[in-house]
Amino acid sequence: MKVIIIGGVAGGASAAARLRRLDEQAEIIMLEKGEHISYANCGLPYYIGNVIKDKSALLVQTPEAMKARFNIDVRTLSEALSIDRQAHTVRIMDHRTGRVYEEKYDKLVLSPGAEPKRPPIEGLDLEGVFTLRTVPDTYRIHDYINQKNVRRAVVIGGGFIGVEMVENLAERGIEVAMVEFTDQVVASLDADIAAFLHQHMRLKGINLIFRVGAAGFFRNGQDGISVRLTSGQMINADLVIFCIGISPDSRLARDTGLELG
């Protein structure tokens, strides 16, 4: 049996390892469009904050180690472009060489993960405005802070990653503001617990701005960014990081004709 798994981070890597334990003879190919597989998402802000200093500590598993341990054909920088369900083939782009080829399968597992939400607001593509989702995102933000000598930052979104992000920016001595559309951080927390967290964050010098969102970003000087909030307030920053959640990457499933929802 030949199995292709599309996606090689948490779900895809776990599925590949489990399948190997169930079937020692199956041919397993795991496709990952990024450079890295199975990494610690929650650790990403701590590399930016210099708490984690070694890049390799972010990686739970490497393609080489997974191949050696589970005998799985791990293909990074390999993007599944389309699926032919009748012919049982996947059309694949090798981003290292630009080659496009087809691979047949007996069984197919879709685990493409999710993408960071990017609302349609002005200035989202300005230099210095980032989303944080992957290891390369982390490297880019870390390097930008060092290269631009960032002193002021705005984090949009008060979920788990947003809270970890402001914590680590503050630890680096950066003046941080967090913008959150609701009236507390981490919506799943009870209000009284969130209040303790708010107090702690404010003691760390973090400016918490609730019940507003980001309405636009504008260049301010050579490297500065002006953040316009839905309230009309403007905040000046050197760096903006979006942490407003994720959306499932359902393109392949939709294009293949699978029922969604």
C-alpha positions as CSV (number, residue, x, y, z in Angstrom):
1,M,0.0,0.0,0.0
2,K,1.2,3.5,-0.9
3,V,0.0,6.4,1.3
4,I,0.6,10.1,0.6
5,I,0.2,12.5,3.5
6,I,-0.2,16.2,2.6
7,G,1.1,18.3,5.4
8,G,4.1,17.5,7.7
9,V,3.7,19.5,10.8
10,A,1.7,18.4,13.8
11,G,-1.2,16.4,12.3
12,G,0.7,15.1,9.2
13,A,3.8,13.9,11.1
14,S,1.7,12.3,13.8
15,A,-0.4,10.4,11.2
16,A,2.8,9.3,9.4
17,A,4.3,7.9,12.6
18,R,1.1,6.2,13.6
19,L,0.6,4.6,10.2
20,R,4.2,3.2,10.3
21,R,3.5,1.6,13.6
22,L,0.4,0.0,12.2
23,D,1.9,-1.1,8.9
24,E,5.7,-1.8,8.6
25,Q,5.4,-2.5,4.9
26,A,3.5,0.5,3.6
27,E,5.2,3.1,1.4
28,I,4.6,6.4,3.1
29,I,5.3,9.8,1.5
30,M,4.8,12.9,3.5
31,L,4.7,16.2,1.6
32,E,5.4,19.5,3.4
33,K,5.4,22.8,1.5
34,G,7.6,24.5,4.1
35,E,11.2,23.8,5.0
36,H,10.4,22.3,8.4
37,I,8.3,19.5,9.8
38,S,6.9,19.0,13.4
39,Y,8.0,22.1,15.3
40,A,6.9,23.6,18.6
41,N,4.5,26.4,17.7
42,C,4.2,27.7,21.3
43,G,7.9,28.0,21.5
44,L,8.2,30.4,18.6
45,P,7.7,33.7,20.6
46,Y,10.4,32.5,23.1
47,Y,13.0,32.4,20.3
48,I,12.0,35.9,19.4
49,G,12.4,36.9,23.0
50,N,15.9,35.2,23.2
51,V,14.7,32.8,25.9
52,I,15.3,30.0,23.4
53,K,18.7,30.8,21.9
54,D,19.2,27.7,19.8
55,K,17.1,27.4,16.6
56,S,17.2,23.7,16.7
57,A,15.4,23.6,20.0
58,L,12.2,24.7,18.1
59,L,12.3,21.5,16.0
60,V,10.6,18.5,17.4
61,Q,11.6,16.3,14.5
62,T,13.8,16.7,11.4
63,P,13.2,15.1,8.0
64,E,16.4,13.1,8.3
65,A,15.5,11.8,11.8
66,M,12.0,10.9,10.8
67,K,13.3,9.0,7.7
68,A,15.8,7.1,9.8
69,R,13.4,6.3,12.6
70,F,10.2,5.5,10.7
71,N,11.4,4.8,7.1
72,I,9.1,7.6,5.8
73,D,9.9,9.5,2.5
74,V,9.7,13.1,3.8
75,R,9.7,15.7,1.1
76,T,10.0,19.3,2.3
77,L,9.5,22.3,0.1
78,S,7.1,20.1,-1.8
79,E,3.6,21.6,-2.3
80,A,0.6,19.6,-3.4
81,L,-1.0,21.6,-6.2
82,S,-4.0,19.5,-7.0
83,I,-5.5,16.0,-6.6
84,D,-7.1,13.8,-9.2
85,R,-9.4,11.5,-7.2
86,Q,-10.3,9.3,-10.2
87,A,-6.7,8.7,-11.2
88,H,-5.4,8.6,-7.6
89,T,-2.7,11.1,-8.3
90,V,-1.3,14.2,-6.6
91,R,0.3,16.9,-8.7
92,I,3.4,18.2,-6.8
93,M,5.6,21.3,-7.0
94,D,9.2,20.8,-5.9
95,H,10.1,24.4,-4.8
96,R,13.8,23.6,-4.7
97,T,14.0,22.9,-8.4
98,G,10.7,24.2,-9.8
99,R,9.9,20.8,-11.1
100,V,6.2,19.7,-11.2
101,Y,5.5,16.0,-11.2
102,E,2.7,13.5,-10.3
103,E,2.7,10.8,-7.7
104,K,0.2,8.0,-7.5
105,Y,-1.4,6.8,-4.2
106,D,-3.6,4.1,-2.8
107,K,-4.6,6.2,0.2
108,L,-4.4,9.9,0.7
109,V,-4.4,11.8,4.0
110,L,-5.0,15.6,4.0
111,S,-3.4,17.5,6.9
112,P,-2.4,20.8,5.4
113,G,-2.9,22.7,8.6
114,A,-4.0,26.3,8.8
115,E,-2.9,29.8,7.8
116,P,-2.8,33.0,9.9
117,K,-5.8,35.3,9.4
118,R,-5.0,38.4,7.4
119,P,-7.9,40.8,7.4
120,P,-8.3,43.0,4.3
121,I,-7.1,46.3,5.8
122,E,-4.8,48.9,4.5
123,G,-1.0,48.6,4.9
124,L,-0.9,44.9,5.9
125,D,2.0,44.3,3.5
126,L,4.2,47.1,4.8
127,E,7.7,46.2,5.9
128,G,7.6,45.6,9.6
129,V,4.1,44.1,9.7
130,F,4.2,40.4,10.4
131,T,2.1,37.4,11.1
132,L,3.5,34.6,13.3
133,R,2.7,31.0,12.4
134,T,5.8,29.2,11.2
135,V,9.5,28.8,12.0
136,P,10.5,31.1,9.0
137,D,8.1,33.8,10.3
138,T,9.9,33.5,13.7
139,Y,13.3,34.0,12.1
140,R,12.2,37.0,10.1
141,I,10.7,38.7,13.1
142,H,13.8,38.0,15.2
143,D,16.2,39.3,12.6
144,Y,14.0,42.4,11.9
145,I,14.1,43.3,15.6
146,N,17.9,43.1,15.6
147,Q,18.5,44.8,12.3
148,K,16.1,47.7,12.9
149,N,16.8,48.1,16.6
150,V,13.1,47.9,17.3
151,R,12.0,49.9,20.4
152,R,8.2,50.0,20.1
153,A,5.9,47.1,19.1
154,V,2.2,46.5,18.7
155,V,0.7,43.0,18.9
156,I,-2.7,42.6,17.4
157,G,-4.7,39.8,19.1
158,G,-4.8,38.7,22.7
159,G,-4.9,34.9,22.4
160,F,-2.3,32.5,23.7
161,I,0.3,33.4,21.0
162,G,-0.4,37.1,21.4
163,V,0.1,36.9,25.2
164,E,3.4,35.0,24.8
165,M,4.5,37.4,22.2
166,V,4.0,40.6,24.3
167,E,5.7,38.8,27.2
168,N,8.8,38.1,25.2
169,L,8.9,41.5,23.5
170,A,8.7,43.2,27.0
171,E,11.5,40.9,28.3
172,R,13.7,42.3,25.5
173,G,13.0,45.8,26.7
174,I,10.7,46.7,23.9
175,E,7.8,49.1,24.6
176,V,4.7,46.9,23.8
177,A,1.0,47.6,23.2
178,M,-1.5,44.8,22.8
179,V,-4.7,45.5,20.8
180,E,-7.6,43.1,21.5
181,F,-11.1,43.3,20.1
182,T,-12.8,41.8,23.1
183,D,-12.6,43.0,26.7
184,Q,-9.9,40.5,27.9
185,V,-7.0,38.4,26.9
186,V,-7.4,34.7,26.2
187,A,-11.2,34.5,25.7
188,S,-11.4,31.0,27.2
189,L,-10.3,32.3,30.6
190,D,-12.8,33.3,33.3
191,A,-13.0,37.0,33.7
192,D,-11.6,37.0,37.2
193,I,-8.6,34.9,36.1
194,A,-8.1,37.2,33.1
195,A,-8.1,40.2,35.5
196,F,-5.1,38.8,37.4
197,L,-3.3,38.3,34.0
198,H,-4.1,41.9,33.0
199,Q,-2.7,43.2,36.3
200,H,0.5,41.2,35.8
201,M,1.0,42.4,32.2
202,R,0.5,46.0,33.1
203,L,3.1,45.6,35.9
204,K,5.4,44.5,33.2
205,G,4.8,47.7,31.3
206,I,2.5,46.3,28.6
207,N,-0.2,48.7,27.4
208,L,-3.5,46.7,27.0
209,I,-6.0,48.3,24.6
210,F,-9.4,46.4,24.6
211,R,-12.6,46.6,22.6
212,V,-10.9,47.9,19.5
213,G,-9.2,46.4,16.4
214,A,-6.7,47.5,13.8
215,A,-8.1,49.5,11.0
216,G,-4.9,50.3,9.0
217,F,-1.2,50.7,8.9
218,F,0.8,53.6,7.5
219,R,4.4,54.4,7.0
220,N,5.8,56.9,9.5
221,G,9.2,58.1,8.6
222,Q,11.8,55.7,7.2
223,D,11.0,52.6,9.3
224,G,8.2,53.6,11.6
225,I,4.6,52.4,11.4
226,S,1.5,54.3,12.5
227,V,-1.3,51.9,13.6
228,R,-4.8,53.3,13.2
229,L,-7.3,51.6,15.5
230,T,-11.1,51.2,14.9
231,S,-11.6,53.9,17.6
232,G,-9.6,56.4,15.6
233,Q,-6.6,56.3,17.9
234,M,-3.2,56.2,16.3
235,I,-0.2,54.3,17.8
236,N,3.3,54.6,16.6
237,A,5.5,51.5,16.4
238,D,8.6,50.0,14.8
239,L,7.1,46.6,14.6
240,V,3.6,45.1,14.3
241,I,2.8,41.4,14.8
242,F,-0.6,39.9,13.9
243,C,-1.8,37.1,16.2
244,I,-5.6,37.1,15.6
245,G,-6.0,33.4,14.9
246,I,-5.9,31.0,12.1
247,S,-8.1,29.6,9.3
248,P,-8.0,26.0,8.0
249,D,-6.2,25.6,4.8
250,S,-9.1,23.9,2.9
251,R,-8.2,24.8,-0.7
252,L,-7.1,21.4,-1.7
253,A,-10.2,19.7,-0.2
254,R,-12.5,22.3,-1.8
255,D,-10.8,22.1,-5.2
256,T,-11.0,18.3,-5.0
257,G,-14.8,18.4,-4.5
258,L,-14.8,17.1,-0.9
259,E,-17.7,18.2,1.3
260,L,-16.7,20.9,3.7
261,G,-18.2,22.0,7.0
